[in-house]
Amino acid sequence: MKAKLAADGLDESIAALAATSQHEVLAAWAGDCAERVLPYVEAASPEEKRPRQAVEAGRAWVRRELKMTAARQAAFAAHSAAREVSPAAACAACRAAGHAAATAHVATHAVHAATYAVKAVYKAAGPGLAASAVMQEREWQYRHLIRLNEE
C-alpha cells in the first residue's frame, strides 16, 4: 500500500491476523470490508449492480450456496465494472468487491479487498480528512477481523 494509505502499523497487524485466519472467515471479512464502500459505486452509478452481486456471491460461497467458480466469475464482473465507473472512489470500491468475491478462489484476495476499501475511503475523503478516514477504516477492519475469528 502506498505510504499515504498506510495506517500506522495496522496494515502489518491485519496481514498477520489474516495469515492465521480460516478461508471462510477471510471471505466473510472481505465481503464486509467491500460492502462498507459500495455506496460510492451506487451513488455514482445507481444502475451498476456487478460490485454488489460480487459481494453477495462471496457471501453465498461462505454459506456453501455457490460454487467457487461462480464467485470467481462475479469477481471478474466487478473488476470489469471498475474499468467503467468513476470517480476514483467508486472504481476502488468495485475493486474491493471483486477481491471480496475472488477470496472464494484464493484466500489472500481478502487483504486486497480491505486495501481497496481503504483506497475508496481515501479517495472519497475531503482534503485534510483522508488520513483520519483511512485510520478509522483500518481500525474497523482490524477489530472486525478479530471479532470474526472469535465467532
Phi, psi and chi 1 to 4 in degrees:
 res  aa     phi    psi   chi1   chi2   chi3   chi4
   1 MET       -  142.7 -176.9 -178.3  -63.0      -
   2 LYS   -64.5  152.1  -66.3 -179.5 -177.7  176.0
   3 ALA   -54.4  -38.7      -      -      -      -
   4 LYS   -66.6  -15.8   63.7 -175.2  175.8 -175.9
   5 LEU  -103.0   -3.4  -61.7  178.3      -      -
   6 ALA   -67.3  146.8      -      -      -      -
   7 ALA  -123.1   58.9      -      -      -      -
   8 ASP    44.1   59.8 -160.6   28.0      -      -
   9 GLY    88.0  -19.0      -      -      -      -
  10 LEU   -67.7  -32.4  -78.8  172.9      -      -
  11 ASP   -57.6  -46.3  -59.3  -24.6      -      -
  12 GLU   -68.0  -38.6  -66.5   81.4   12.2      -
  13 SER   -64.4  -41.8  -63.1      -      -      -
  14 ILE   -64.1  -45.2  -71.8  169.9      -      -
  15 ALA   -60.8  -42.3      -      -      -      -
  16 ALA   -65.4  -43.7      -      -      -      -
  17 LEU   -66.4  -40.6 -176.5   55.5      -      -
  18 ALA   -61.9  -35.6      -      -      -      -
  19 ALA   -64.7  -20.7      -      -      -      -
  20 THR  -109.2    6.0   62.6      -      -      -
  21 SER   -91.3  151.7  -62.1      -      -      -
  22 GLN   -69.3  151.2  -64.7  -66.4  -43.0      -
  23 HIS   -54.6  -47.3 -165.7  161.9      -      -
  24 GLU   -66.1  -36.1  -69.5   80.8    1.9      -
  25 VAL   -63.3  -43.8  167.3      -      -      -
  26 LEU   -63.9  -38.8  -71.4  171.2      -      -
  27 ALA   -65.5  -41.6      -      -      -      -
  28 ALA   -64.0  -44.7      -      -      -      -
  29 TRP   -62.5  -44.7  175.7   68.7      -      -
  30 ALA   -60.5  -42.0      -      -      -      -
  31 GLY   -62.7  -40.9      -      -      -      -
  32 ASP   -66.3  -40.7  -67.0  -15.4      -      -
  33 CYS   -62.9  -45.5  -70.2      -      -      -
  34 ALA   -67.0  -39.4      -      -      -      -
  35 GLU   -61.7  -32.6 -175.3  172.9   46.3      -
  36 ARG   -62.2  -24.0  -71.5  170.5   58.0   88.1
  37 VAL  -108.6   -0.8  -64.6      -      -      -
  38 LEU   -57.2  -31.4  -75.3  179.5      -      -
  39 PRO   -56.3  -25.5  -30.9   38.8      -      -
  40 TYR   -65.7  -38.3  -60.5  135.5      -      -
  41 VAL   -71.7  -47.8  178.5      -      -      -
  42 GLU   -66.1  -29.7  -66.4  163.1  -13.4      -
  43 ALA   -74.5  -38.9      -      -      -      -
  44 ALA   -78.9  -36.9      -      -      -      -
  45 SER  -140.9   79.1  -60.5      -      -      -
  46 PRO   -56.8  -25.8  -20.6   28.9      -      -
  47 GLU   -81.3  -11.7   72.2  -71.5  -12.8      -
  48 GLU   -79.7  110.2 -178.0   54.7   73.5      -
  49 LYS  -105.5  -14.2  -54.3  -62.8 -178.2 -156.9
  50 ARG   -60.4  -40.1  -66.8  173.0  -71.1 -179.3
  51 PRO   -64.1  -44.5  -25.3   36.3      -      -
  52 ARG   -63.9  -39.3 -178.2  159.4  -62.1  -80.6
  53 GLN   -62.7  -35.2  -69.8  166.9  -15.4      -
  54 ALA   -65.9  -44.5      -      -      -      -
  55 VAL   -60.8  -44.3  169.5      -      -      -
  56 GLU   -64.2  -36.4  -68.9  169.9    1.1      -
  57 ALA   -64.4  -42.8      -      -      -      -
  58 GLY   -60.9  -41.5      -      -      -      -
  59 ARG   -66.6  -38.5  -70.1 -168.8  171.9  131.7
  60 ALA   -64.6  -35.6      -      -      -      -
  61 TRP   -63.9  -42.8  177.2   81.1      -      -
  62 VAL   -58.6  -39.8  170.0      -      -      -
  63 ARG   -79.5    0.1  -65.5 -172.1  -53.0  -93.1
  64 ARG    65.5   30.5  -57.4 -172.7 -167.3  -67.9
  65 GLU  -100.5   -5.4  -62.9  170.6   -0.2      -
  66 LEU  -144.0  139.5 -169.1   69.7      -      -
  67 LYS   -74.0  154.1  -68.0 -173.8 -179.5  -84.6
  68 MET   -56.8  -39.8  176.3  -82.4  -65.1      -
  69 THR   -62.9  -35.1   53.1      -      -      -
  70 ALA   -70.5  -39.4      -      -      -      -
  71 ALA   -63.9  -39.0      -      -      -      -
  72 ARG   -63.8  -39.8 -170.5  168.6  175.7 -128.2
  73 GLN   -64.2  -38.4  -71.2  -55.7  -48.5      -
  74 ALA   -64.2  -35.2      -      -      -      -
  75 ALA   -63.1  -45.7      -      -      -      -
  76 PHE   -59.5  -40.9  -69.3  141.1      -      -
  77 ALA   -63.9  -40.4      -      -      -      -
  78 ALA   -65.7  -38.0      -      -      -      -
  79 HIS   -68.2  -33.4  -74.7  -65.1      -      -
  80 SER   -63.6  -41.5  -69.3      -      -      -
  81 ALA   -59.9  -37.2      -      -      -      -
  82 ALA   -59.7  -31.2      -      -      -      -
  83 ARG   -77.4  -10.5  -68.4 -172.8  -68.6  -85.5
  84 GLU  -112.0  -12.2  -61.4  168.4   15.5      -
  85 VAL  -105.4  160.9  -58.6      -      -      -
  86 SER  -149.6  160.0   62.2      -      -      -
  87 PRO   -78.0 -170.9   30.7  -35.2      -      -
  88 ALA   -59.5  -34.1      -      -      -      -
  89 ALA   -63.5  -39.4      -      -      -      -
  90 ALA   -67.9  -41.1      -      -      -      -
  91 CYS   -59.8  -47.4  175.8      -      -      -
  92 ALA   -64.0  -36.7      -      -      -      -
  93 ALA   -64.8  -38.4      -      -      -      -
  94 CYS   -62.3  -41.6  -71.4      -      -      -
  95 ARG   -64.6  -39.8  -62.7  -92.6 -178.7 -138.2
  96 ALA   -59.4  -45.0      -      -      -      -
  97 ALA   -64.4  -40.1      -      -      -      -
  98 GLY   -62.0  -44.4      -      -      -      -
  99 HIS   -69.5  -31.9  -78.7  -71.6      -      -
 100 ALA   -61.4  -46.8      -      -      -      -
 101 ALA   -67.3  -37.6      -      -      -      -
 102 ALA   -66.8  -17.4      -      -      -      -
 103 THR   -61.0  -26.8  -58.2      -      -      -
 104 ALA   -60.1  -33.1      -      -      -      -
 105 HIS   -82.4  -49.4 -179.5 -116.6      -      -
 106 VAL  -138.2  121.5  177.2      -      -      -
 107 ALA   -58.5  -30.6      -      -      -      -
 108 THR   -68.4  -10.6   55.1      -      -      -
 109 HIS   -66.1  -21.0  -80.9  -78.8      -      -
 110 ALA   -58.9  -44.5      -      -      -      -
 111 VAL   -63.7  -34.7  171.5      -      -      -
 112 HIS   -67.9  -37.2  -60.8  -60.8      -      -
 113 ALA   -59.9  -45.1      -      -      -      -
 114 ALA   -64.7  -40.7      -      -      -      -
 115 THR   -64.5  -43.4  -60.8      -      -      -
 116 TYR   -68.1  -32.3  -87.5  105.8      -      -
 117 ALA   -62.8  -42.3      -      -      -      -
 118 VAL   -64.0  -40.0  166.4      -      -      -
 119 LYS   -62.3  -40.0 -174.1  173.0 -175.8  176.0
 120 ALA   -62.5  -44.4      -      -      -      -
 121 VAL   -61.5  -43.6  166.0      -      -      -
 122 TYR   -60.5  -47.9  175.2   83.4      -      -
 123 LYS   -66.0  -31.5  -65.8  -69.2 -173.4  179.6
 124 ALA   -81.9  -22.1      -      -      -      -
 125 ALA   -70.5  144.7      -      -      -      -
 126 GLY   -75.0  167.9      -      -      -      -
 127 PRO   -55.3  134.9  -21.2   30.3      -      -
 128 GLY    84.6  -10.5      -      -      -      -
 129 LEU  -108.2  -12.0  -58.9  174.8      -      -
 130 ALA   -61.0  -46.5      -      -      -      -
 131 ALA   -61.3  -43.3      -      -      -      -
 132 SER   -66.3  -41.2  174.0      -      -      -
 133 ALA   -64.2  -41.2      -      -      -      -
 134 VAL   -63.4  -46.3  164.7      -      -      -
 135 MET   -61.8  -44.2 -176.2   56.9   76.0      -
 136 GLN   -62.4  -41.4  -72.6  176.3  -10.5      -
 137 GLU   -66.5  -45.1 -169.2   63.6   18.9      -
 138 ARG   -64.2  -38.9  -84.2  -53.5 -148.8 -169.5
 139 GLU   -62.3  -43.5  -73.8  172.8   -9.2      -
 140 TRP   -61.7  -46.0  177.8   87.0      -      -
 141 GLN   -57.9  -44.7  -70.3  174.5   -8.9      -
 142 TYR   -65.5  -50.6 -176.5   59.0      -      -
 143 ARG   -60.1  -38.7  -73.2 -169.4  -42.9  -89.2
 144 HIS   -67.4  -40.4 -170.9   55.6      -      -
 145 LEU   -66.0  -38.4 -176.0   53.7      -      -
 146 ILE   -59.6  -48.7  -70.7  170.7      -      -
 147 ARG   -58.1  -45.7 -124.3  179.9  -11.6  -95.5
 148 LEU   -65.2  -34.2  -70.5  173.9      -      -
 149 ASN   -69.3  -24.6  -87.7  -63.4      -      -
 150 GLU   -84.2  -16.4  -69.7  172.5  -11.7      -
 151 GLU   -74.4      -  -69.6  179.0   -2.1      -
